[in-house]
Amino acid sequence: MIELQNAAYNYGGGDMLSEISLKLAPGSFHFLTGPSGAGKSTFLKLCYMELTATAGQVQMFGKDVRGMSRDDIARARRRIGVVHQDCRFLDHLSVRKNVALPLTVSGHDPAQEADNLRELLTWVGLDHRADALPQELSGGERQRAALARAIIMSPDVILADEPTGNVDSEMSQRLLQLLIELNKMGKTVVIATHELALIRMAKSQVNTRVLRIADRRVRLAGADL
């Protein structure tokens, strides 16, 4: 699904990441850990093609990213839902319209998807906040809206960058449960986090792999988590 072969990324002042070889298989659940500045966000950006590896190879759904056209990349990105750490909402649009934005951008008529949109907002617990503006939402509500927007196109892969970083413990658990449900539906899930309690909680419910970034490399973490 997403495969990196000896991939590296260099920001110009030396490698941020190097010698990364791993495969994110269909239906897998991964946590990505490491200290701040280790390269977790950079790794995720390689996985959704915001960045291109400066060495090695990255394959998306069986195709080498370097050989993909702009249209190929656009189609591949529709199969990847991203929950950004900073949410990135359009503040003049309601929650409903922000969540539906990927439909609009891809040429779908949101009116034809109204029932699915309503069900999705209900699933994340925001049906009663559909007409609110982003600045009126709490931190947890913003993160759930971001998750809803990430999956509105029914992607095969969900990448979440520190989705629980700005919410309390109860909301962290709620967001984790939503992501676990998505994984049980067959979605590949990758969560970048530094919260070990979250990882331990997930391990009791779903088969997870924990990846740790250290010394610019991504390695499978031990059982000590």
N, C-alpha and C positions, 0 to 999 in steps of 0.2 A: 504494500500500500504506500508507505513512505519508507525509503531506504537510503541510508547514507553510507558511502563507501570511502573510507579514509578521507573524509571531508574536513575542511578547515575554513576558518574565517579570520581575515586579517583586517583590522581597522586602519592600518597604516603605521601603527606604532608597535608592531609585533602581533603575533597570533593571539586572538581572544579565545578561539577554540582550535584544536588540531587533532588529527588522527582519530576522527569519530567514525566508527563503523557499527551500525545497528539498524534494526528493522522494526518498524511499528506495524505489527501484523493486524489484519482485520479482527475487530472485536477485543483487542487487548486493552489493558488499563495500566497506564504508567504514571508514576510520580517522578518529577524531576526536582532534585534538591541541590543545594550548594549555597555558599554564602553570597551576600549581596555583591554584585559586580563580577561574579564568577562566569557569567555568560548564559544564564537561564533564558532570558528574553531573546538573546541572539540565537540560541538554539531553536527556539520556537519560530523566530522569523525565518530561519532557513527552512523550517518545516512548512511554512505557508507562503514561501517564495517572496517575502518582502525583501529578503537579502539573498544573494547568490553566493554560493561557496567560492572562496578564492583558490581552493585546491580540492582535489578529490572529486567525487561525484555524488549528486543527490538525484534520486529518482522519485517521481510522483506518479503513482498509479501505473507503473511500468514504463514511464518515459523519462529520459534524462532531461532535467530542467534546462540545461544549456541548449538543447536542441528544440525546445518548445517555442512556438510562435506566441505572439501576444494573445491571440485568441485561445490557443491551447492553455496558456496560463490562466486566463479568465475562466475557462471551463473547469479547470482543475480546482481553482479557488472556490468555486461554488460547492465543491464536495468537502470543503474544510470550513468549519465554524470556529471563530476565534473570539474568546472572551478576553478583552484587553484589561490590563490592570487599571487604566484610567477611564474606562467605559466609553469615552468619545461619543457622547450624544450630541444631537443638534438641539440646542436649548429652546428654540422657538417651535419645535414640534412636540406633540403629545407623546406619551409612552407608546400608545397604539401605533402612531405613524413612525416613530423611531424603530420600533420592532419590525414593522413592515417594510422599512427602507430597502433591505436587500431584494425584496420582491420587485419594488419599483425600479431599482437600478438594473435588474436583470430583464426588465420588460414584461413582467407579470402584472396583471391587473389586481391590485390588493382587494378590490370589491369582490372578485371571484373567490378570494381566499379568506373572506370575512369569517366564515365558520371555523376554519382551521386556526385563524389568528385568535379568535375568541377562546377556543379550546386551549391553545398554547398559553395565553395569559392566565387562564384559570389554573392550568397545571403548575405554573410558577407562582401562583397566589397573588396575581396582580390584576385580576379582572375588575376589581373595584377601583383601580388606579389608572385605568386605560386612558382617561382623558386628562390626567395630570401632566404637568410639565416636568422635565428631568430635575430641575432645581427644587421641586417640591417633594422629591422622594428622599427617603432615608438611605443610608449607605447600603443596607441589605436589599432594599427595593431596587436600587440602581444595579446592583450585581445580578439580581434575578432578571431584571429587564435586559441586561447585557447578555445573559445566557439565552433568554428567549430570542433575541435578535440573532444570536450566533447559530441557532438551530432552526430558524424559520424556513430555510431552504432544504431541510432534512439532510444535512451533510453526513458523510461517512465517518469523518474525523472531527473531534472537538478538542481544541487546544485552549487551555485556560491558564492565563498568566497571573499567578497570585490572586485567585478569585476571592479568597477569604481574608486578604490582607487588611481590609479596612472595616471588617464587621466583627460583631461579638461572637462568642463561642456557640451560642444557640443558632445564630444565622449561619455560621460556618458549617455546622452539622446539617442544616437544612439544604444548603447549597451542595454539600457533598452527596446527600441522598439523591438529589436531582441528577447529578452526574453519574452516580451509580446506576440509577434507573435507565439512563441513556445507554450506558455500557451493556446492561442486561438486554436492551433492545438490539444489540449487535454493533453499537457504535464504538469506534476506537477513541479512547479518551487519554489525554496527556495533561496533567496538572503540575504546573511549576509552583512549588511551595517550600517554605522553610518550617512549616508547622508539623512536627513529628507526631503530635497527638492526632492530627487529621489522617496521617498515613496509617497509624495503628488502628484507627477506627475503621478505615476502609478495608484493611487486611482481614478483618473479621467477617466481612460481608462479600468480598469479591476477590478474585484472583488478580493480584497486582504485582507489578515489577517496579522496583525503585531504582532510578538512575541517579547517580551522584556526579556532579561536576567538580573535579579537583585537578589542579595542575593543567588546566586547559583541556582536559579530556573528560569524556563522559563514560562512566563505568557503572556496572551493575553493583548496587550496594549490597552489603552483607545482611545477615539475618538479625543484626543487632538493633534494627529499627523496630 
